[in-house]
Amino acid sequence: MSERTVKDVMSVDPLTVGPEASVTEAARLMVDNKIGSLPVIEDGKLVGIVTEGDLIMQDVKLEFPTYLHLLDGFIMYPGATARFESELKKAVAADVRAVMTADPVTVQASATLEDAATLLVEKDVSRLPVMDGEKLIGVVSKSDIVRSLLDQE
């Protein structure tokens, strides 16, 4: 039996998103389609990948307004509320380009599952865009590889 390749287990024709899409649009696509990532395509080329983790926006640090507790009342420092609202609007209005991983690690469709598994572990990622030359043709995840091992038993 020949060694199985990425092409044998990948998800084909993945949903994609453009870098100008809003974070909200990307999140909606992921939730509605029960997927954990979206390759980002610009001018027909893969330019990034956005994942559920990216959408949590761990890098967006919001400073909550500073206040004083004085005589059982709360007094906001001037300007703190406006600054917080501005930061919150920026975070929510972010586009995919602001949160995606640019130039993601990819794998060729002809790669062995062992090679793909090694890449996933070494690069500490859960999914890899699958390429046929320069063309995106699928996505392979850790769970795809685990499933394929179970299928072989």
matplotlib code that plots the C-alpha trace (Angstrom):
import matplotlib.pyplot as plt

x = [0.0, 1.4, 1.9, -1.1, -0.7, -2.2, -4.5, -6.1, -7.3, -7.6, -10.8, -11.2, -12.3, -12.1, -14.1, -11.9, -12.1, -10.4, -8.1, -10.6, -13.4, -14.4, -13.6, -17.3, -17.8, -15.0, -16.4, -19.9, -18.5, -16.6, -19.6, -22.1, -19.9, -18.5, -14.9, -11.9, -10.0, -10.3, -7.5, -7.1, -6.9, -6.0, -5.7, -6.0, -3.0, -2.9, -1.7, -2.7, -4.9, -7.3, -8.3, -10.7, -7.7, -7.0, -10.6, -10.4, -8.0, -5.6, -3.4, -6.0, -5.3, -8.3, -7.7, -10.8, -11.7, -10.0, -12.2, -12.1, -14.2, -15.1, -17.8, -19.7, -19.8, -17.7, -16.0, -14.6, -11.3, -12.0, -11.3, -11.0, -14.4, -14.0, -10.6, -12.0, -14.9, -12.5, -10.3, -13.3, -14.6, -11.2, -11.0, -14.5, -14.1, -10.8, -10.5, -9.1, -5.7, -5.2, -5.7, -4.6, -1.3, 0.4, 2.5, 1.1, 3.0, 1.6, 2.0, 1.9, -0.9, 1.7, 3.3, 3.1, 0.9, 4.0, 5.5, 2.3, 2.1, 5.7, 5.0, 1.9, 3.9, 7.1, 5.3, 2.7, -0.3, -3.6, -4.2, -2.2, -3.4, -2.8, -1.3, -0.9, 2.0, 0.8, -2.9, -4.9, -6.8, -7.6, -6.9, -5.5, -5.9, -4.5, -7.9, -7.8, -4.5, -5.7, -8.9, -6.8, -4.8, -8.0, -9.2, -6.1, -6.8]
y = [0.0, 3.4, 6.1, 8.4, 12.1, 15.3, 15.3, 12.0, 13.6, 17.4, 19.4, 20.5, 23.8, 25.7, 28.8, 31.8, 35.5, 38.7, 40.8, 43.6, 41.6, 42.6, 40.4, 40.1, 38.7, 36.2, 35.1, 34.6, 32.5, 30.3, 29.9, 29.3, 26.7, 25.1, 25.7, 26.9, 28.9, 30.8, 31.2, 34.8, 35.4, 38.6, 39.0, 35.2, 34.5, 33.2, 36.0, 34.8, 32.6, 33.8, 31.4, 31.3, 32.2, 35.3, 36.4, 36.4, 39.3, 38.4, 41.1, 43.9, 45.4, 47.4, 49.7, 49.9, 53.4, 54.4, 55.6, 56.8, 55.3, 58.4, 58.6, 55.5, 57.0, 56.4, 59.2, 58.6, 60.3, 62.8, 61.4, 57.8, 56.7, 58.3, 56.7, 53.3, 53.6, 54.6, 51.6, 49.3, 50.6, 50.0, 46.5, 45.5, 47.3, 45.6, 43.9, 40.5, 41.9, 43.3, 39.9, 37.3, 35.4, 36.7, 34.3, 31.2, 27.9, 25.8, 22.2, 20.8, 18.3, 15.7, 15.8, 12.7, 12.8, 12.3, 15.5, 17.4, 16.2, 17.2, 20.7, 21.1, 20.2, 22.1, 25.2, 24.9, 25.4, 23.4, 23.8, 24.1, 25.6, 22.9, 24.1, 22.7, 24.8, 28.4, 27.5, 26.9, 23.7, 22.7, 22.8, 20.0, 20.0, 18.0, 16.3, 15.3, 13.5, 11.8, 10.7, 9.2, 7.2, 5.7, 4.9, 2.8, 0.5]
z = [0.0, -0.9, 1.6, 2.0, 1.1, 2.3, -0.7, 0.6, 3.8, 3.3, 3.2, -0.4, -1.8, 1.5, 2.2, 2.0, 2.9, 1.6, 3.9, 3.8, 5.3, 8.8, 11.8, 12.4, 8.8, 9.3, 12.6, 11.2, 8.3, 10.7, 13.1, 10.3, 8.6, 11.7, 10.7, 12.6, 10.0, 6.8, 4.2, 3.2, -0.5, -2.2, -6.0, -6.3, -4.0, -0.5, 1.8, 5.2, 7.4, 10.1, 12.9, 15.8, 18.0, 15.9, 16.2, 20.0, 19.4, 22.2, 20.9, 21.3, 24.7, 25.9, 28.9, 30.9, 32.2, 35.4, 38.1, 41.7, 44.5, 46.5, 49.2, 47.9, 44.4, 41.3, 39.4, 36.0, 35.1, 32.3, 28.8, 30.1, 28.8, 25.4, 25.0, 26.0, 23.5, 20.7, 21.4, 21.6, 18.2, 16.6, 18.0, 16.8, 13.4, 12.7, 9.3, 8.7, 7.6, 11.2, 12.9, 10.3, 10.3, 7.1, 4.9, 6.7, 6.7, 3.9, 2.6, -0.9, -1.7, -2.6, 0.9, 3.1, 6.1, 8.2, 6.7, 7.3, 10.9, 11.5, 10.1, 12.3, 15.4, 14.6, 13.6, 16.5, 14.2, 14.0, 10.3, 7.1, 3.8, 1.1, -2.1, -5.6, -6.7, -6.0, -6.0, -2.7, -3.1, 0.5, 4.2, 6.4, 10.1, 13.0, 13.3, 9.6, 10.2, 13.4, 11.7, 8.8, 11.4, 12.8, 9.2, 8.6, 11.6]

ax = plt.figure().add_subplot(projection="3d")
ax.plot(x, y, z, "-o")
ax.set_aspect("equal")
plt.show()
